[in-house]
Each structure stands twice: as C-alpha cells, then as structure tokens.
Amino acid sequence: MDTRAIPAGLAVQDGPRSDGVTDLKRDTIRLINRRFMPILVIAYMVSFIDRVNVGFAALTANRELGLSATAYGWGAGIFFLGYFLFEYPSNVMMGRVGARIWLSRIMITWGFISAGMALVTGPVSFCIARFLLGVAEAGFFPGLLLFASLWYPKAYRARCIGIMLVGMAVSSLVGAPISGLLLGLDGWLGLSGWQWMYILEGLPAVVLGVLLFVLTDTPDKAEWLSREQRDWLRRTLAAEPVRAHAARNVWATIRDPRVLFYALLFFNVTTASYGLSLWLPQIIKAAGLTNAQTGFVTAIPYAFGTLAMVLGGWWSDRHADRIVPTAAMTFLVAAGLTASVWLAQPLAQFAAICVVMIGIYGLKGPSLALYTESFPGPAAAGSIAMVTALGNLSGFLPPYLVGWIKDATGHFTYGLLFLAGVAFLGGVQALLAPAFERRVAAAAAR
C-alpha cells in the first residue's frame, strides 16, 4: 500500500493504518463542524427570517401602508434585485478580505436595515427599504457556499450545506409562530405590531455579526486543528479534480456557458421557494385564521422541510449523486403545487403544501453542492457568486407575478400553477446537466 498519502505517525500496519486514517478524517470534520456549524446555522436562520418576515408583516402592514397585492409583490421581490446587483462584487470582496471580516460586515449592515423597515410609511419607502436590505445582504449566501468549499472535501459537502441551510427551514419553523405573536404587540409604545416584528427580528443579526469573528478564513490558519489534521485537509482539497475555468472578470464570468446554465437551473428550482414563502402566510390566513394561528400553522410545512433538507444532503452524498436528488425533489415541488390547486378539501390542500416544502428543502443540499463542485479553483468565488446572483432573480420576478395574478384573478390558483410549471422545467434541466457538461467539455477540447 502506498504510504505517501498517510499522515506522519499513522503509517503503521494495514489494519491500524486504515483505522487511523478514518479516525483522522472523522475527528477533523467533527472539529470543523463543532467550530463553525452552530454559528453558521443560526446566522443563516436569522438572515432568512429577515428576508421573508415581510410575508407576516403583510398581514397587517399592507392595509396600513396602502399596498395592493401587486405593490406588495413588487416590494417583496425587489429585495432580490438589490441582492443581484451587488452579490458578485460582494463575494469577490470576501475572497480578498476573508470570510471572517466580510460575513460579519454583511450581518451587521443588514441587521440595522432590517430593523429600519419599521420606519417605512408607504409603497415607495417600502420598496426602497427592501432594495437596501438586498444590497446589504448581498454576498452572504454565496459566501457561505464558498466557505463550505474551502473547508469541506467533496464527500462531505452536500451534508455540510444541508445542515448549514437547516437554518433556512428552521427560520420559518421557529420564526413563523414568533412573527405571528409579535404582530400582537400592536399599539405598544405607539408602534404597530409589524413595526415591533421588524425591530425585534432585525437586531439579533447585529449581535451575530460581531460573533462571526470566531470564523477562521482558511485551513492554513486553523491553529485549533493539529498538524496532521491540517495536512490531511489541505491534501484532500488539493487532490479534488479542477475543471478548466478561466473566467477572471464579471463580463467573462457572465458569458461562461456553465455560469449561465447553472444560474438558470438555480432560478428554476428555487422559484417556488420564494414565490410561495413570501405569500404563504396570506394564503393560510385566507382560511379564516387569526395572525397568531397563521404563524403556528405556517410552521408545520417547514417542519417537514427541515427534515427533508438533512435527508436530501445525506441521500446525495450517500450515492455520490447530485443530479437525481435535485431532479426528483424539484418534480415533487411541481406535483405538490399542482395538487394544492386541484384538491378540494382544505386539509388535503395543506398536505400538498407540506409535500411542496419537502421538495423545496430536500433539493437544497444536492443542488447547491452541484453548483460549488462545478466551479472549483481560482475562479470559484466569482463564478459561484454569479450563479447565485442570476439565480436569485427567482426571488424578484415570481413574487411580483403571483401578486399581479392575484390582483387580476382574485385568487392564487394560477399563480401556484405558474410556480409549478417553472419547477417542472427545473427538474428537466437538472436531468440534462450531465449531457450539458459533456458538450462543454467536448467544445473545450477542440
């Protein structure tokens, strides 16, 4: 057996050597998880609460601010336009100054702006505040993906991303009841309940931004790992295959066929996530529930989503497959949305929404691992940022279109069918990804 890949001190007999290497891997990943996972999960949970709590504020704020369904959809979605415009430069800056400083800056800035949403007075200030919130948060999500690619070998990455993004599902699981209850503070100290909700859910991001200084930028700087653990991590990450990817600026990156393909895939598979989550509280409250009841009932689908997110990453890593889990879960989203429209019984419709959430969150780990693994090497930061920047326009257009359809028809039926159609296209595109990669590789070899 070749002993050159075995860390010093572990090259003994075959049986102990294998066990020693296994222990080294397990202990290294365990230390990384213990160091980063709690703060990253909580940080992403808070970020997603601040991103989508506008759906709960809408239960009372829309009337006070004079927002129609179309105006609300436009303001809710314009967050992602600001995110799109500033995501690429933000993530490139993170590559220059490091995750610890830049992710901290992002959280502190968006925390103050999120709390400042309590100051909006009408449609114009609502849209401006949502746009600025997107600008402030730009780069956080691709920054987390880049951080994962710098610390987790490919064999562990989908599970890492799945666990990290549990914060997304838990944010709604926990945040929905809290948001519903905070709306009950209406009139306290002269403020409306939705204003208190923005303030009390925005300021924790500022505190977490300070705590993010515990992060370590790269494995080389991780003094809390042993020399053998750092050597194994560096060697494993360096040995992973690197595809040719020479884009070095924003225009070259945006013309890259891989960037455009995976950005479209990102758009298609996440359209339902934003299109539904920003409207779900209003859809559920239409059944005649109170604000507090709406919060607790809205949390139920996200409980299923939380479990699906972990299992989706495990399934993907277990079978070393990103394509089939991504496609299967996306088709599940399309089927659930279609069923929610055609089923007549409210309980059956709600069960269909739960199925949709299983698909939405079950595809997160596999699909995001697919993007990061398509762009290793020096261009990774810019390419991943561009994919997520373009793909996150799925949060800009769909909420507006669902609102416009709601105003035009008086109900959500055709809006949900629109989301189902886009999800179906995403599943088909995921299945076509291997053929696309072969075509790009063949063109590069000519």
Solvent accessible surface area in square Angstrom, and as a share of the most:
residue,aa,sasa,rsa
1,M,166,0.74
2,D,79,0.41
3,T,58,0.34
4,R,209,0.76
5,A,64,0.49
6,I,30,0.15
7,P,7,0.04
8,A,65,0.51
9,G,74,0.71
10,L,41,0.20
11,A,53,0.41
12,V,78,0.45
13,Q,136,0.60
14,D,88,0.46
15,G,45,0.43
16,P,75,0.47
17,R,24,0.09
18,S,63,0.41
19,D,90,0.47
20,G,14,0.14
21,V,25,0.14
22,T,72,0.42
23,D,57,0.30
24,L,18,0.09
25,K,75,0.32
26,R,108,0.39
27,D,51,0.27
28,T,0,0.00
29,I,15,0.08
30,R,116,0.42
31,L,54,0.27
32,I,0,0.00
33,N,46,0.24
34,R,157,0.57
35,R,102,0.37
36,F,0,0.00
37,M,15,0.07
38,P,77,0.49
39,I,20,0.10
40,L,1,0.00
41,V,30,0.17
42,I,76,0.39
43,A,0,0.00
44,Y,1,0.01
45,M,39,0.18
46,V,14,0.08
47,S,0,0.00
48,F,1,0.00
49,I,24,0.12
50,D,1,0.00
51,R,2,0.01
52,V,18,0.11
53,N,4,0.02
54,V,1,0.01
55,G,0,0.00
56,F,15,0.06
57,A,1,0.01
58,A,7,0.05
59,L,18,0.09
60,T,23,0.14
61,A,4,0.03
62,N,22,0.11
63,R,178,0.65
64,E,89,0.40
65,L,17,0.09
66,G,56,0.54
67,L,16,0.08
68,S,59,0.38
69,A,20,0.16
70,T,34,0.20
71,A,29,0.22
72,Y,0,0.00
73,G,0,0.00
74,W,100,0.35
75,G,0,0.00
76,A,0,0.00
77,G,0,0.00
78,I,22,0.11
79,F,0,0.00
80,F,0,0.00
81,L,50,0.25
82,G,0,0.00
83,Y,1,0.00
84,F,46,0.19
85,L,91,0.45
86,F,91,0.38
87,E,0,0.00
88,Y,30,0.12
89,P,70,0.44
90,S,9,0.06
91,N,0,0.00
92,V,39,0.22
93,M,70,0.31
94,M,4,0.02
95,G,51,0.49
96,R,184,0.67
97,V,58,0.33
98,G,14,0.13
99,A,5,0.04
100,R,82,0.30
101,I,82,0.42
102,W,45,0.16
103,L,0,0.00
104,S,2,0.02
105,R,78,0.28
106,I,0,0.00
107,M,0,0.00
108,I,51,0.26
109,T,45,0.26
110,W,0,0.00
111,G,0,0.00
112,F,119,0.50
113,I,45,0.23
114,S,1,0.01
115,A,15,0.12
116,G,28,0.27
117,M,1,0.00
118,A,4,0.03
119,L,146,0.72
120,V,11,0.06
121,T,114,0.66
122,G,12,0.12
123,P,58,0.37
124,V,112,0.64
125,S,36,0.23
126,F,6,0.03
127,C,23,0.14
128,I,97,0.49
129,A,15,0.11
130,R,1,0.00
131,F,55,0.23
132,L,83,0.41
133,L,1,0.01
134,G,0,0.00
135,V,37,0.21
136,A,4,0.03
137,E,0,0.00
138,A,0,0.00
139,G,0,0.00
140,F,0,0.00
141,F,9,0.04
142,P,0,0.00
143,G,0,0.00
144,L,0,0.00
145,L,0,0.00
146,L,12,0.06
147,F,1,0.00
148,A,1,0.00
149,S,23,0.15
150,L,67,0.33
151,W,0,0.00
152,Y,4,0.01
153,P,3,0.02
154,K,89,0.38
155,A,65,0.50
156,Y,53,0.20
157,R,12,0.04
158,A,0,0.00
159,R,91,0.33
160,C,5,0.03
161,I,0,0.00
162,G,1,0.01
163,I,72,0.36
164,M,1,0.00
165,L,0,0.00
166,V,21,0.12
167,G,0,0.00
168,M,5,0.02
169,A,0,0.00
170,V,32,0.18
171,S,2,0.01
172,S,9,0.06
173,L,56,0.28
174,V,64,0.37
175,G,5,0.05
176,A,2,0.02
177,P,17,0.11
178,I,77,0.39
179,S,2,0.01
180,G,2,0.02
181,L,96,0.48
182,L,25,0.13
183,L,7,0.03
184,G,65,0.62
185,L,56,0.28
186,D,95,0.49
187,G,52,0.50
188,W,133,0.47
189,L,131,0.65
190,G,71,0.68
191,L,55,0.27
192,S,19,0.12
193,G,2,0.02
194,W,7,0.02
195,Q,33,0.15
196,W,27,0.09
197,M,0,0.00
198,Y,6,0.02
199,I,42,0.21
200,L,79,0.39
201,E,14,0.06
202,G,0,0.00
203,L,79,0.39
204,P,56,0.35
205,A,0,0.00
206,V,25,0.15
207,V,93,0.53
208,L,16,0.08
209,G,0,0.00
210,V,85,0.49
211,L,89,0.44
212,L,0,0.00
213,F,96,0.40
214,V,73,0.42
215,L,4,0.02
216,T,17,0.10
217,D,23,0.12
218,T,45,0.26
219,P,11,0.07
220,D,91,0.47
221,K,124,0.53
222,A,0,0.00
223,E,159,0.71
224,W,62,0.22
225,L,5,0.02
226,S,52,0.33
227,R,129,0.47
228,E,50,0.22
229,Q,19,0.09
230,R,54,0.20
231,D,32,0.17
232,W,16,0.06
233,L,0,0.00
234,R,98,0.36
235,R,88,0.32
236,T,39,0.23
237,L,39,0.19
238,A,84,0.65
239,A,83,0.64
240,E,37,0.16
241,P,106,0.67
242,V,95,0.55
243,R,97,0.35
244,A,92,0.71
245,H,23,0.10
246,A,82,0.63
247,A,15,0.12
248,R,218,0.80
249,N,78,0.40
250,V,50,0.28
251,W,168,0.59
252,A,27,0.21
253,T,3,0.02
254,I,51,0.26
255,R,162,0.59
256,D,23,0.12
257,P,74,0.46
258,R,23,0.08
259,V,0,0.00
260,L,86,0.43
261,F,30,0.12
262,Y,2,0.01
263,A,5,0.04
264,L,96,0.48
265,L,0,0.00
266,F,6,0.02
267,F,46,0.19
268,N,13,0.07
269,V,4,0.03
270,T,10,0.06
271,T,0,0.00
272,A,1,0.01
273,S,3,0.02
274,Y,12,0.04
275,G,1,0.01
276,L,0,0.00
277,S,8,0.05
278,L,0,0.00
279,W,3,0.01
280,L,1,0.00
281,P,4,0.02
282,Q,40,0.18
283,I,40,0.20
284,I,15,0.08
285,K,62,0.26
286,A,83,0.65
287,A,84,0.65
288,G,67,0.65
289,L,50,0.25
290,T,76,0.44
291,N,35,0.18
292,A,36,0.28
293,Q,91,0.40
294,T,0,0.00
295,G,0,0.00
296,F,107,0.44
297,V,42,0.24
298,T,3,0.01
299,A,8,0.06
300,I,78,0.39
301,P,0,0.00
302,Y,5,0.02
303,A,44,0.34
304,F,96,0.40
305,G,0,0.00
306,T,24,0.14
307,L,111,0.55
308,A,8,0.06
309,M,0,0.00
310,V,61,0.35
311,L,94,0.47
312,G,0,0.00
313,G,0,0.00
314,W,122,0.43
315,W,77,0.27
316,S,0,0.00
317,D,21,0.11
318,R,167,0.61
319,H,116,0.52
320,A,92,0.71
321,D,38,0.20
322,R,23,0.08
323,I,28,0.14
324,V,75,0.43
325,P,1,0.01
326,T,0,0.00
327,A,3,0.02
328,A,44,0.34
329,M,27,0.12
330,T,1,0.00
331,F,62,0.26
332,L,62,0.31
333,V,3,0.01
334,A,10,0.08
335,A,58,0.45
336,G,3,0.03
337,L,0,0.00
338,T,50,0.29
339,A,37,0.29
340,S,9,0.06
341,V,25,0.14
342,W,182,0.64
343,L,72,0.36
344,A,90,0.70
345,Q,122,0.54
346,P,96,0.60
347,L,145,0.72
348,A,34,0.26
349,Q,60,0.27
350,F,44,0.19
351,A,54,0.42
352,A,7,0.05
353,I,12,0.06
354,C,12,0.07
355,V,54,0.31
356,V,0,0.00
357,M,2,0.01
358,I,50,0.26
359,G,0,0.00
360,I,3,0.01
361,Y,3,0.01
362,G,0,0.00
363,L,1,0.00
364,K,11,0.05
365,G,0,0.00
366,P,0,0.00
367,S,3,0.02
368,L,5,0.03
369,A,0,0.00
370,L,19,0.09
371,Y,1,0.00
372,T,3,0.02
373,E,28,0.12
374,S,2,0.01
375,F,0,0.00
376,P,34,0.21
377,G,34,0.33
378,P,142,0.89
379,A,14,0.11
380,A,11,0.08
381,A,20,0.15
382,G,11,0.10
383,S,1,0.00
384,I,1,0.00
385,A,0,0.00
386,M,8,0.04
387,V,0,0.00
388,T,0,0.00
389,A,1,0.00
390,L,31,0.15
391,G,0,0.00
392,N,2,0.01
393,L,40,0.20
394,S,0,0.00
395,G,0,0.00
396,F,25,0.10
397,L,80,0.40
398,P,1,0.00
399,P,0,0.00
400,Y,60,0.23
401,L,58,0.29
402,V,2,0.01
403,G,0,0.00
404,W,133,0.47
405,I,25,0.13
406,K,56,0.24
407,D,75,0.39
408,A,68,0.53
409,T,59,0.34
410,G,55,0.53
411,H,80,0.35
412,F,27,0.11
413,T,45,0.26
414,Y,126,0.48
415,G,0,0.00
416,L,15,0.08
417,L,50,0.25
418,F,66,0.27
419,L,1,0.00
420,A,7,0.05
421,G,36,0.35
422,V,18,0.11
423,A,2,0.01
424,F,108,0.45
425,L,107,0.53
426,G,0,0.00
427,G,0,0.00
428,V,55,0.32
429,Q,16,0.07
430,A,0,0.00
431,L,91,0.46
432,L,100,0.50
433,A,1,0.01
434,P,50,0.32
435,A,47,0.36
436,F,40,0.17
437,E,25,0.11
438,R,159,0.58
439,R,189,0.69
440,V,24,0.14
441,A,54,0.42
442,A,50,0.38
443,A,52,0.40
444,A,79,0.61
445,A,89,0.69
446,R,225,0.82
